[in-house]
Amino acid sequence: MDVRVAGTTAAEAEAIARALAARFGERVRVFADRDGEPVAESDPPDGTGRDGDDAAGPTDREAALWAEIEDILDGGPEAYRQRQREAGKLFVRDRLDRWFPEGLTFEDGKFANFDAWHPSAPGEGDGDRLPADGLITGAATFEGRAVHFMANDYTVKAGSMAEKGVEKFLRMQERALKTGRPVLYLMDSSGGRIDQQTGFFANREGIGKFYYNHSRLSGAVPQVCVLYGPCIAGAAYTPVFADFTVMVEGSAMAIASPRMVEMVTGEEISMDELGGPGVHAAESGSADLVAADESEARSLVARLFAYLPDNADADPPRTEGRDPAKSPDGIDAVVPEAPRKAYDVRDLLDRLADEGSVLELKSEYGAEIVTAFARLDGRPVGVVANQPARRAGAIFPDAAEKAAEFVWTCDAYGIPLLYLCDTPGFMAGSSVEKEGILEAGKKMIYATSAATVPKQCVVVRKAYGAGIYAMSGPAYDTESTLALPGAEIGIMGPEAAINAVYARKLADIDDPAERERREAELREEYREGIDVHRMASEVVIDELVPPSTLREELVGRFGFYETVEKERPEKKHGTVL
């Protein structure tokens, strides 16, 4: 007989092997994983009894319990296990082995719903396998950090959730509130188990309380969700409530299944088209990161955790500092002198941040702003940077919304903020007004205003209109406002300003050459008024910084202000979400 007990020690494996050999009268091999060598072996004893203390060991009763545990660990029917393999997905227990190679610290509720399905249990079930009620919860060590976790078993009724699994989920969340430790949600669920909804759907302690608890945990401990397959209906809210969501290619989340969508609306659509990674990474903004496979998903979450504290009262983890991938000496060459010329702000980050430390989130959504974690000499910072390579870095509604959520999350977990400002301001026009540019801009400005972490603002090139407000300019309790040479701060750029103020006067000039000369003259006069040297002279900015020293300047300022404490007006909360 071969059995597998994940995470077992050598001593435990030997005891299990002896007990099962004695119970079933045959040779037993115990494996810690599916592909390795046995960690213990035992032949059945020659006699049926035990003589003296030297023969003391696990009884038949314990052997029977181990056999039941092994049965539970096998998950749902083999046919469904095979479907997982064919879909390129790991069986949930194998997935947990990869996430937590040292084994689980403990599992809660392994025997959930045992009476309903196991043939050795009292009562009569319907013959369906429901091991652990399709949901595994417990605690483990991830990248050296103690975490709570839950994981759906898709081999059990498509990872659907019912009364006992819901109870385990709620207990796990409530224990996280007590311990102040992060939570990992490894999701692969078709939603609530419709044919067993009694006892969990609308109850006071039912599935609806998931989201109540998500709300209580939000900003208290990091919540990170990984999607491996379909997450439908109620299951789809856990990913969007989490602080960060990683979607594996082939996964999806939606408020209803394609079948339900067709029934309600008549629309025929695939699961991927309805709510796949492409939809949520680029269009809805609900996915922070997309992983090619399960291995990359774990790696991405490991990188995320490297920036996050255990809870809101702890400090974000520091590391040894590293030099940037490229020399800061080239910063001035990266930023074009012409205000309208495009460049990729990631090239600037390559010369500011520690090498290999930049982790961009929601890169395809609201791409006019880059939101990323990075390190400056080992210190984690949240970067909010205008992206001149996309629509000149103008702020559109989705970019403003993305930035607001990122700022809000960084502030919740004590991660300092670095704003790199190079924007013509908020986009104008009927289209963006219909999309809610004012509402989205309000949220970004509100998040920046409410943030109490140390903030540094760098005017890289242009800061026109309310862009300087959203990007944490001088009025926003920023610890420092710095600028590079060639920066401009004004209500609008010279071209727009001259058109707004002098359009009629210029139109009255009949000679085209004279009109062009006068227009150029007016632009230069206006540009002198918004030039960074004047702003430095009037102490609008704190310091005009040589580009090659910008990284050094930021490292020093973030270090100096790391213990800053800010007070906000006493109130229940603001009215802006």
Secondary structure, DSSP 4 states (H G I P E B T S, - for coil): -EEE-TT--HHHHHHHHHHHHHHHSS-EEEESSSSS-EEEEEPPPSSSS--SGGG----HHHHHHHHHHHHHHT-S-HHHHHHHHHTT---HHHHHHHH-TT-EEEEE-TTTTGGGT-TTSSS---S---GGGGEEEEEEEETTEEEEEEEE-TTTGGG-B-HHHHHHHHHHHHHHHHHT--EEEEEEE--B-GGG-TTTSSSTTSTHHHHHHHHHHTTTS-EEEEEEEEEEGGGGHHHHHSSEEEEETT-EEESS-HHHHHHHH-----HHHHHSHHHHHHTS---SEEESSHHHHHHHHHHHHTT--SSTTSPPPP------SS-GGGHHHHS-SSTT----HHHHHHHHSPTT--EEESTTSSTTEEEEEEEETTEEEEEEEE-TTTGGGPBPHHHHHHHHHHHHHHHHTT--EEEEEEE--B--SHHHHHTTHHHHHHHHHHHHHH--S-EEEEEEEEEETTHHHHTT-TTS--SEEEE-TT-EEESS-HHHHHHHHHHHHHHT---HHHHHHHHHHHHHHHHHHHBHHHHHHTTSSSEE--GGGHHHHHHHHHHHTTT-------SS--S--
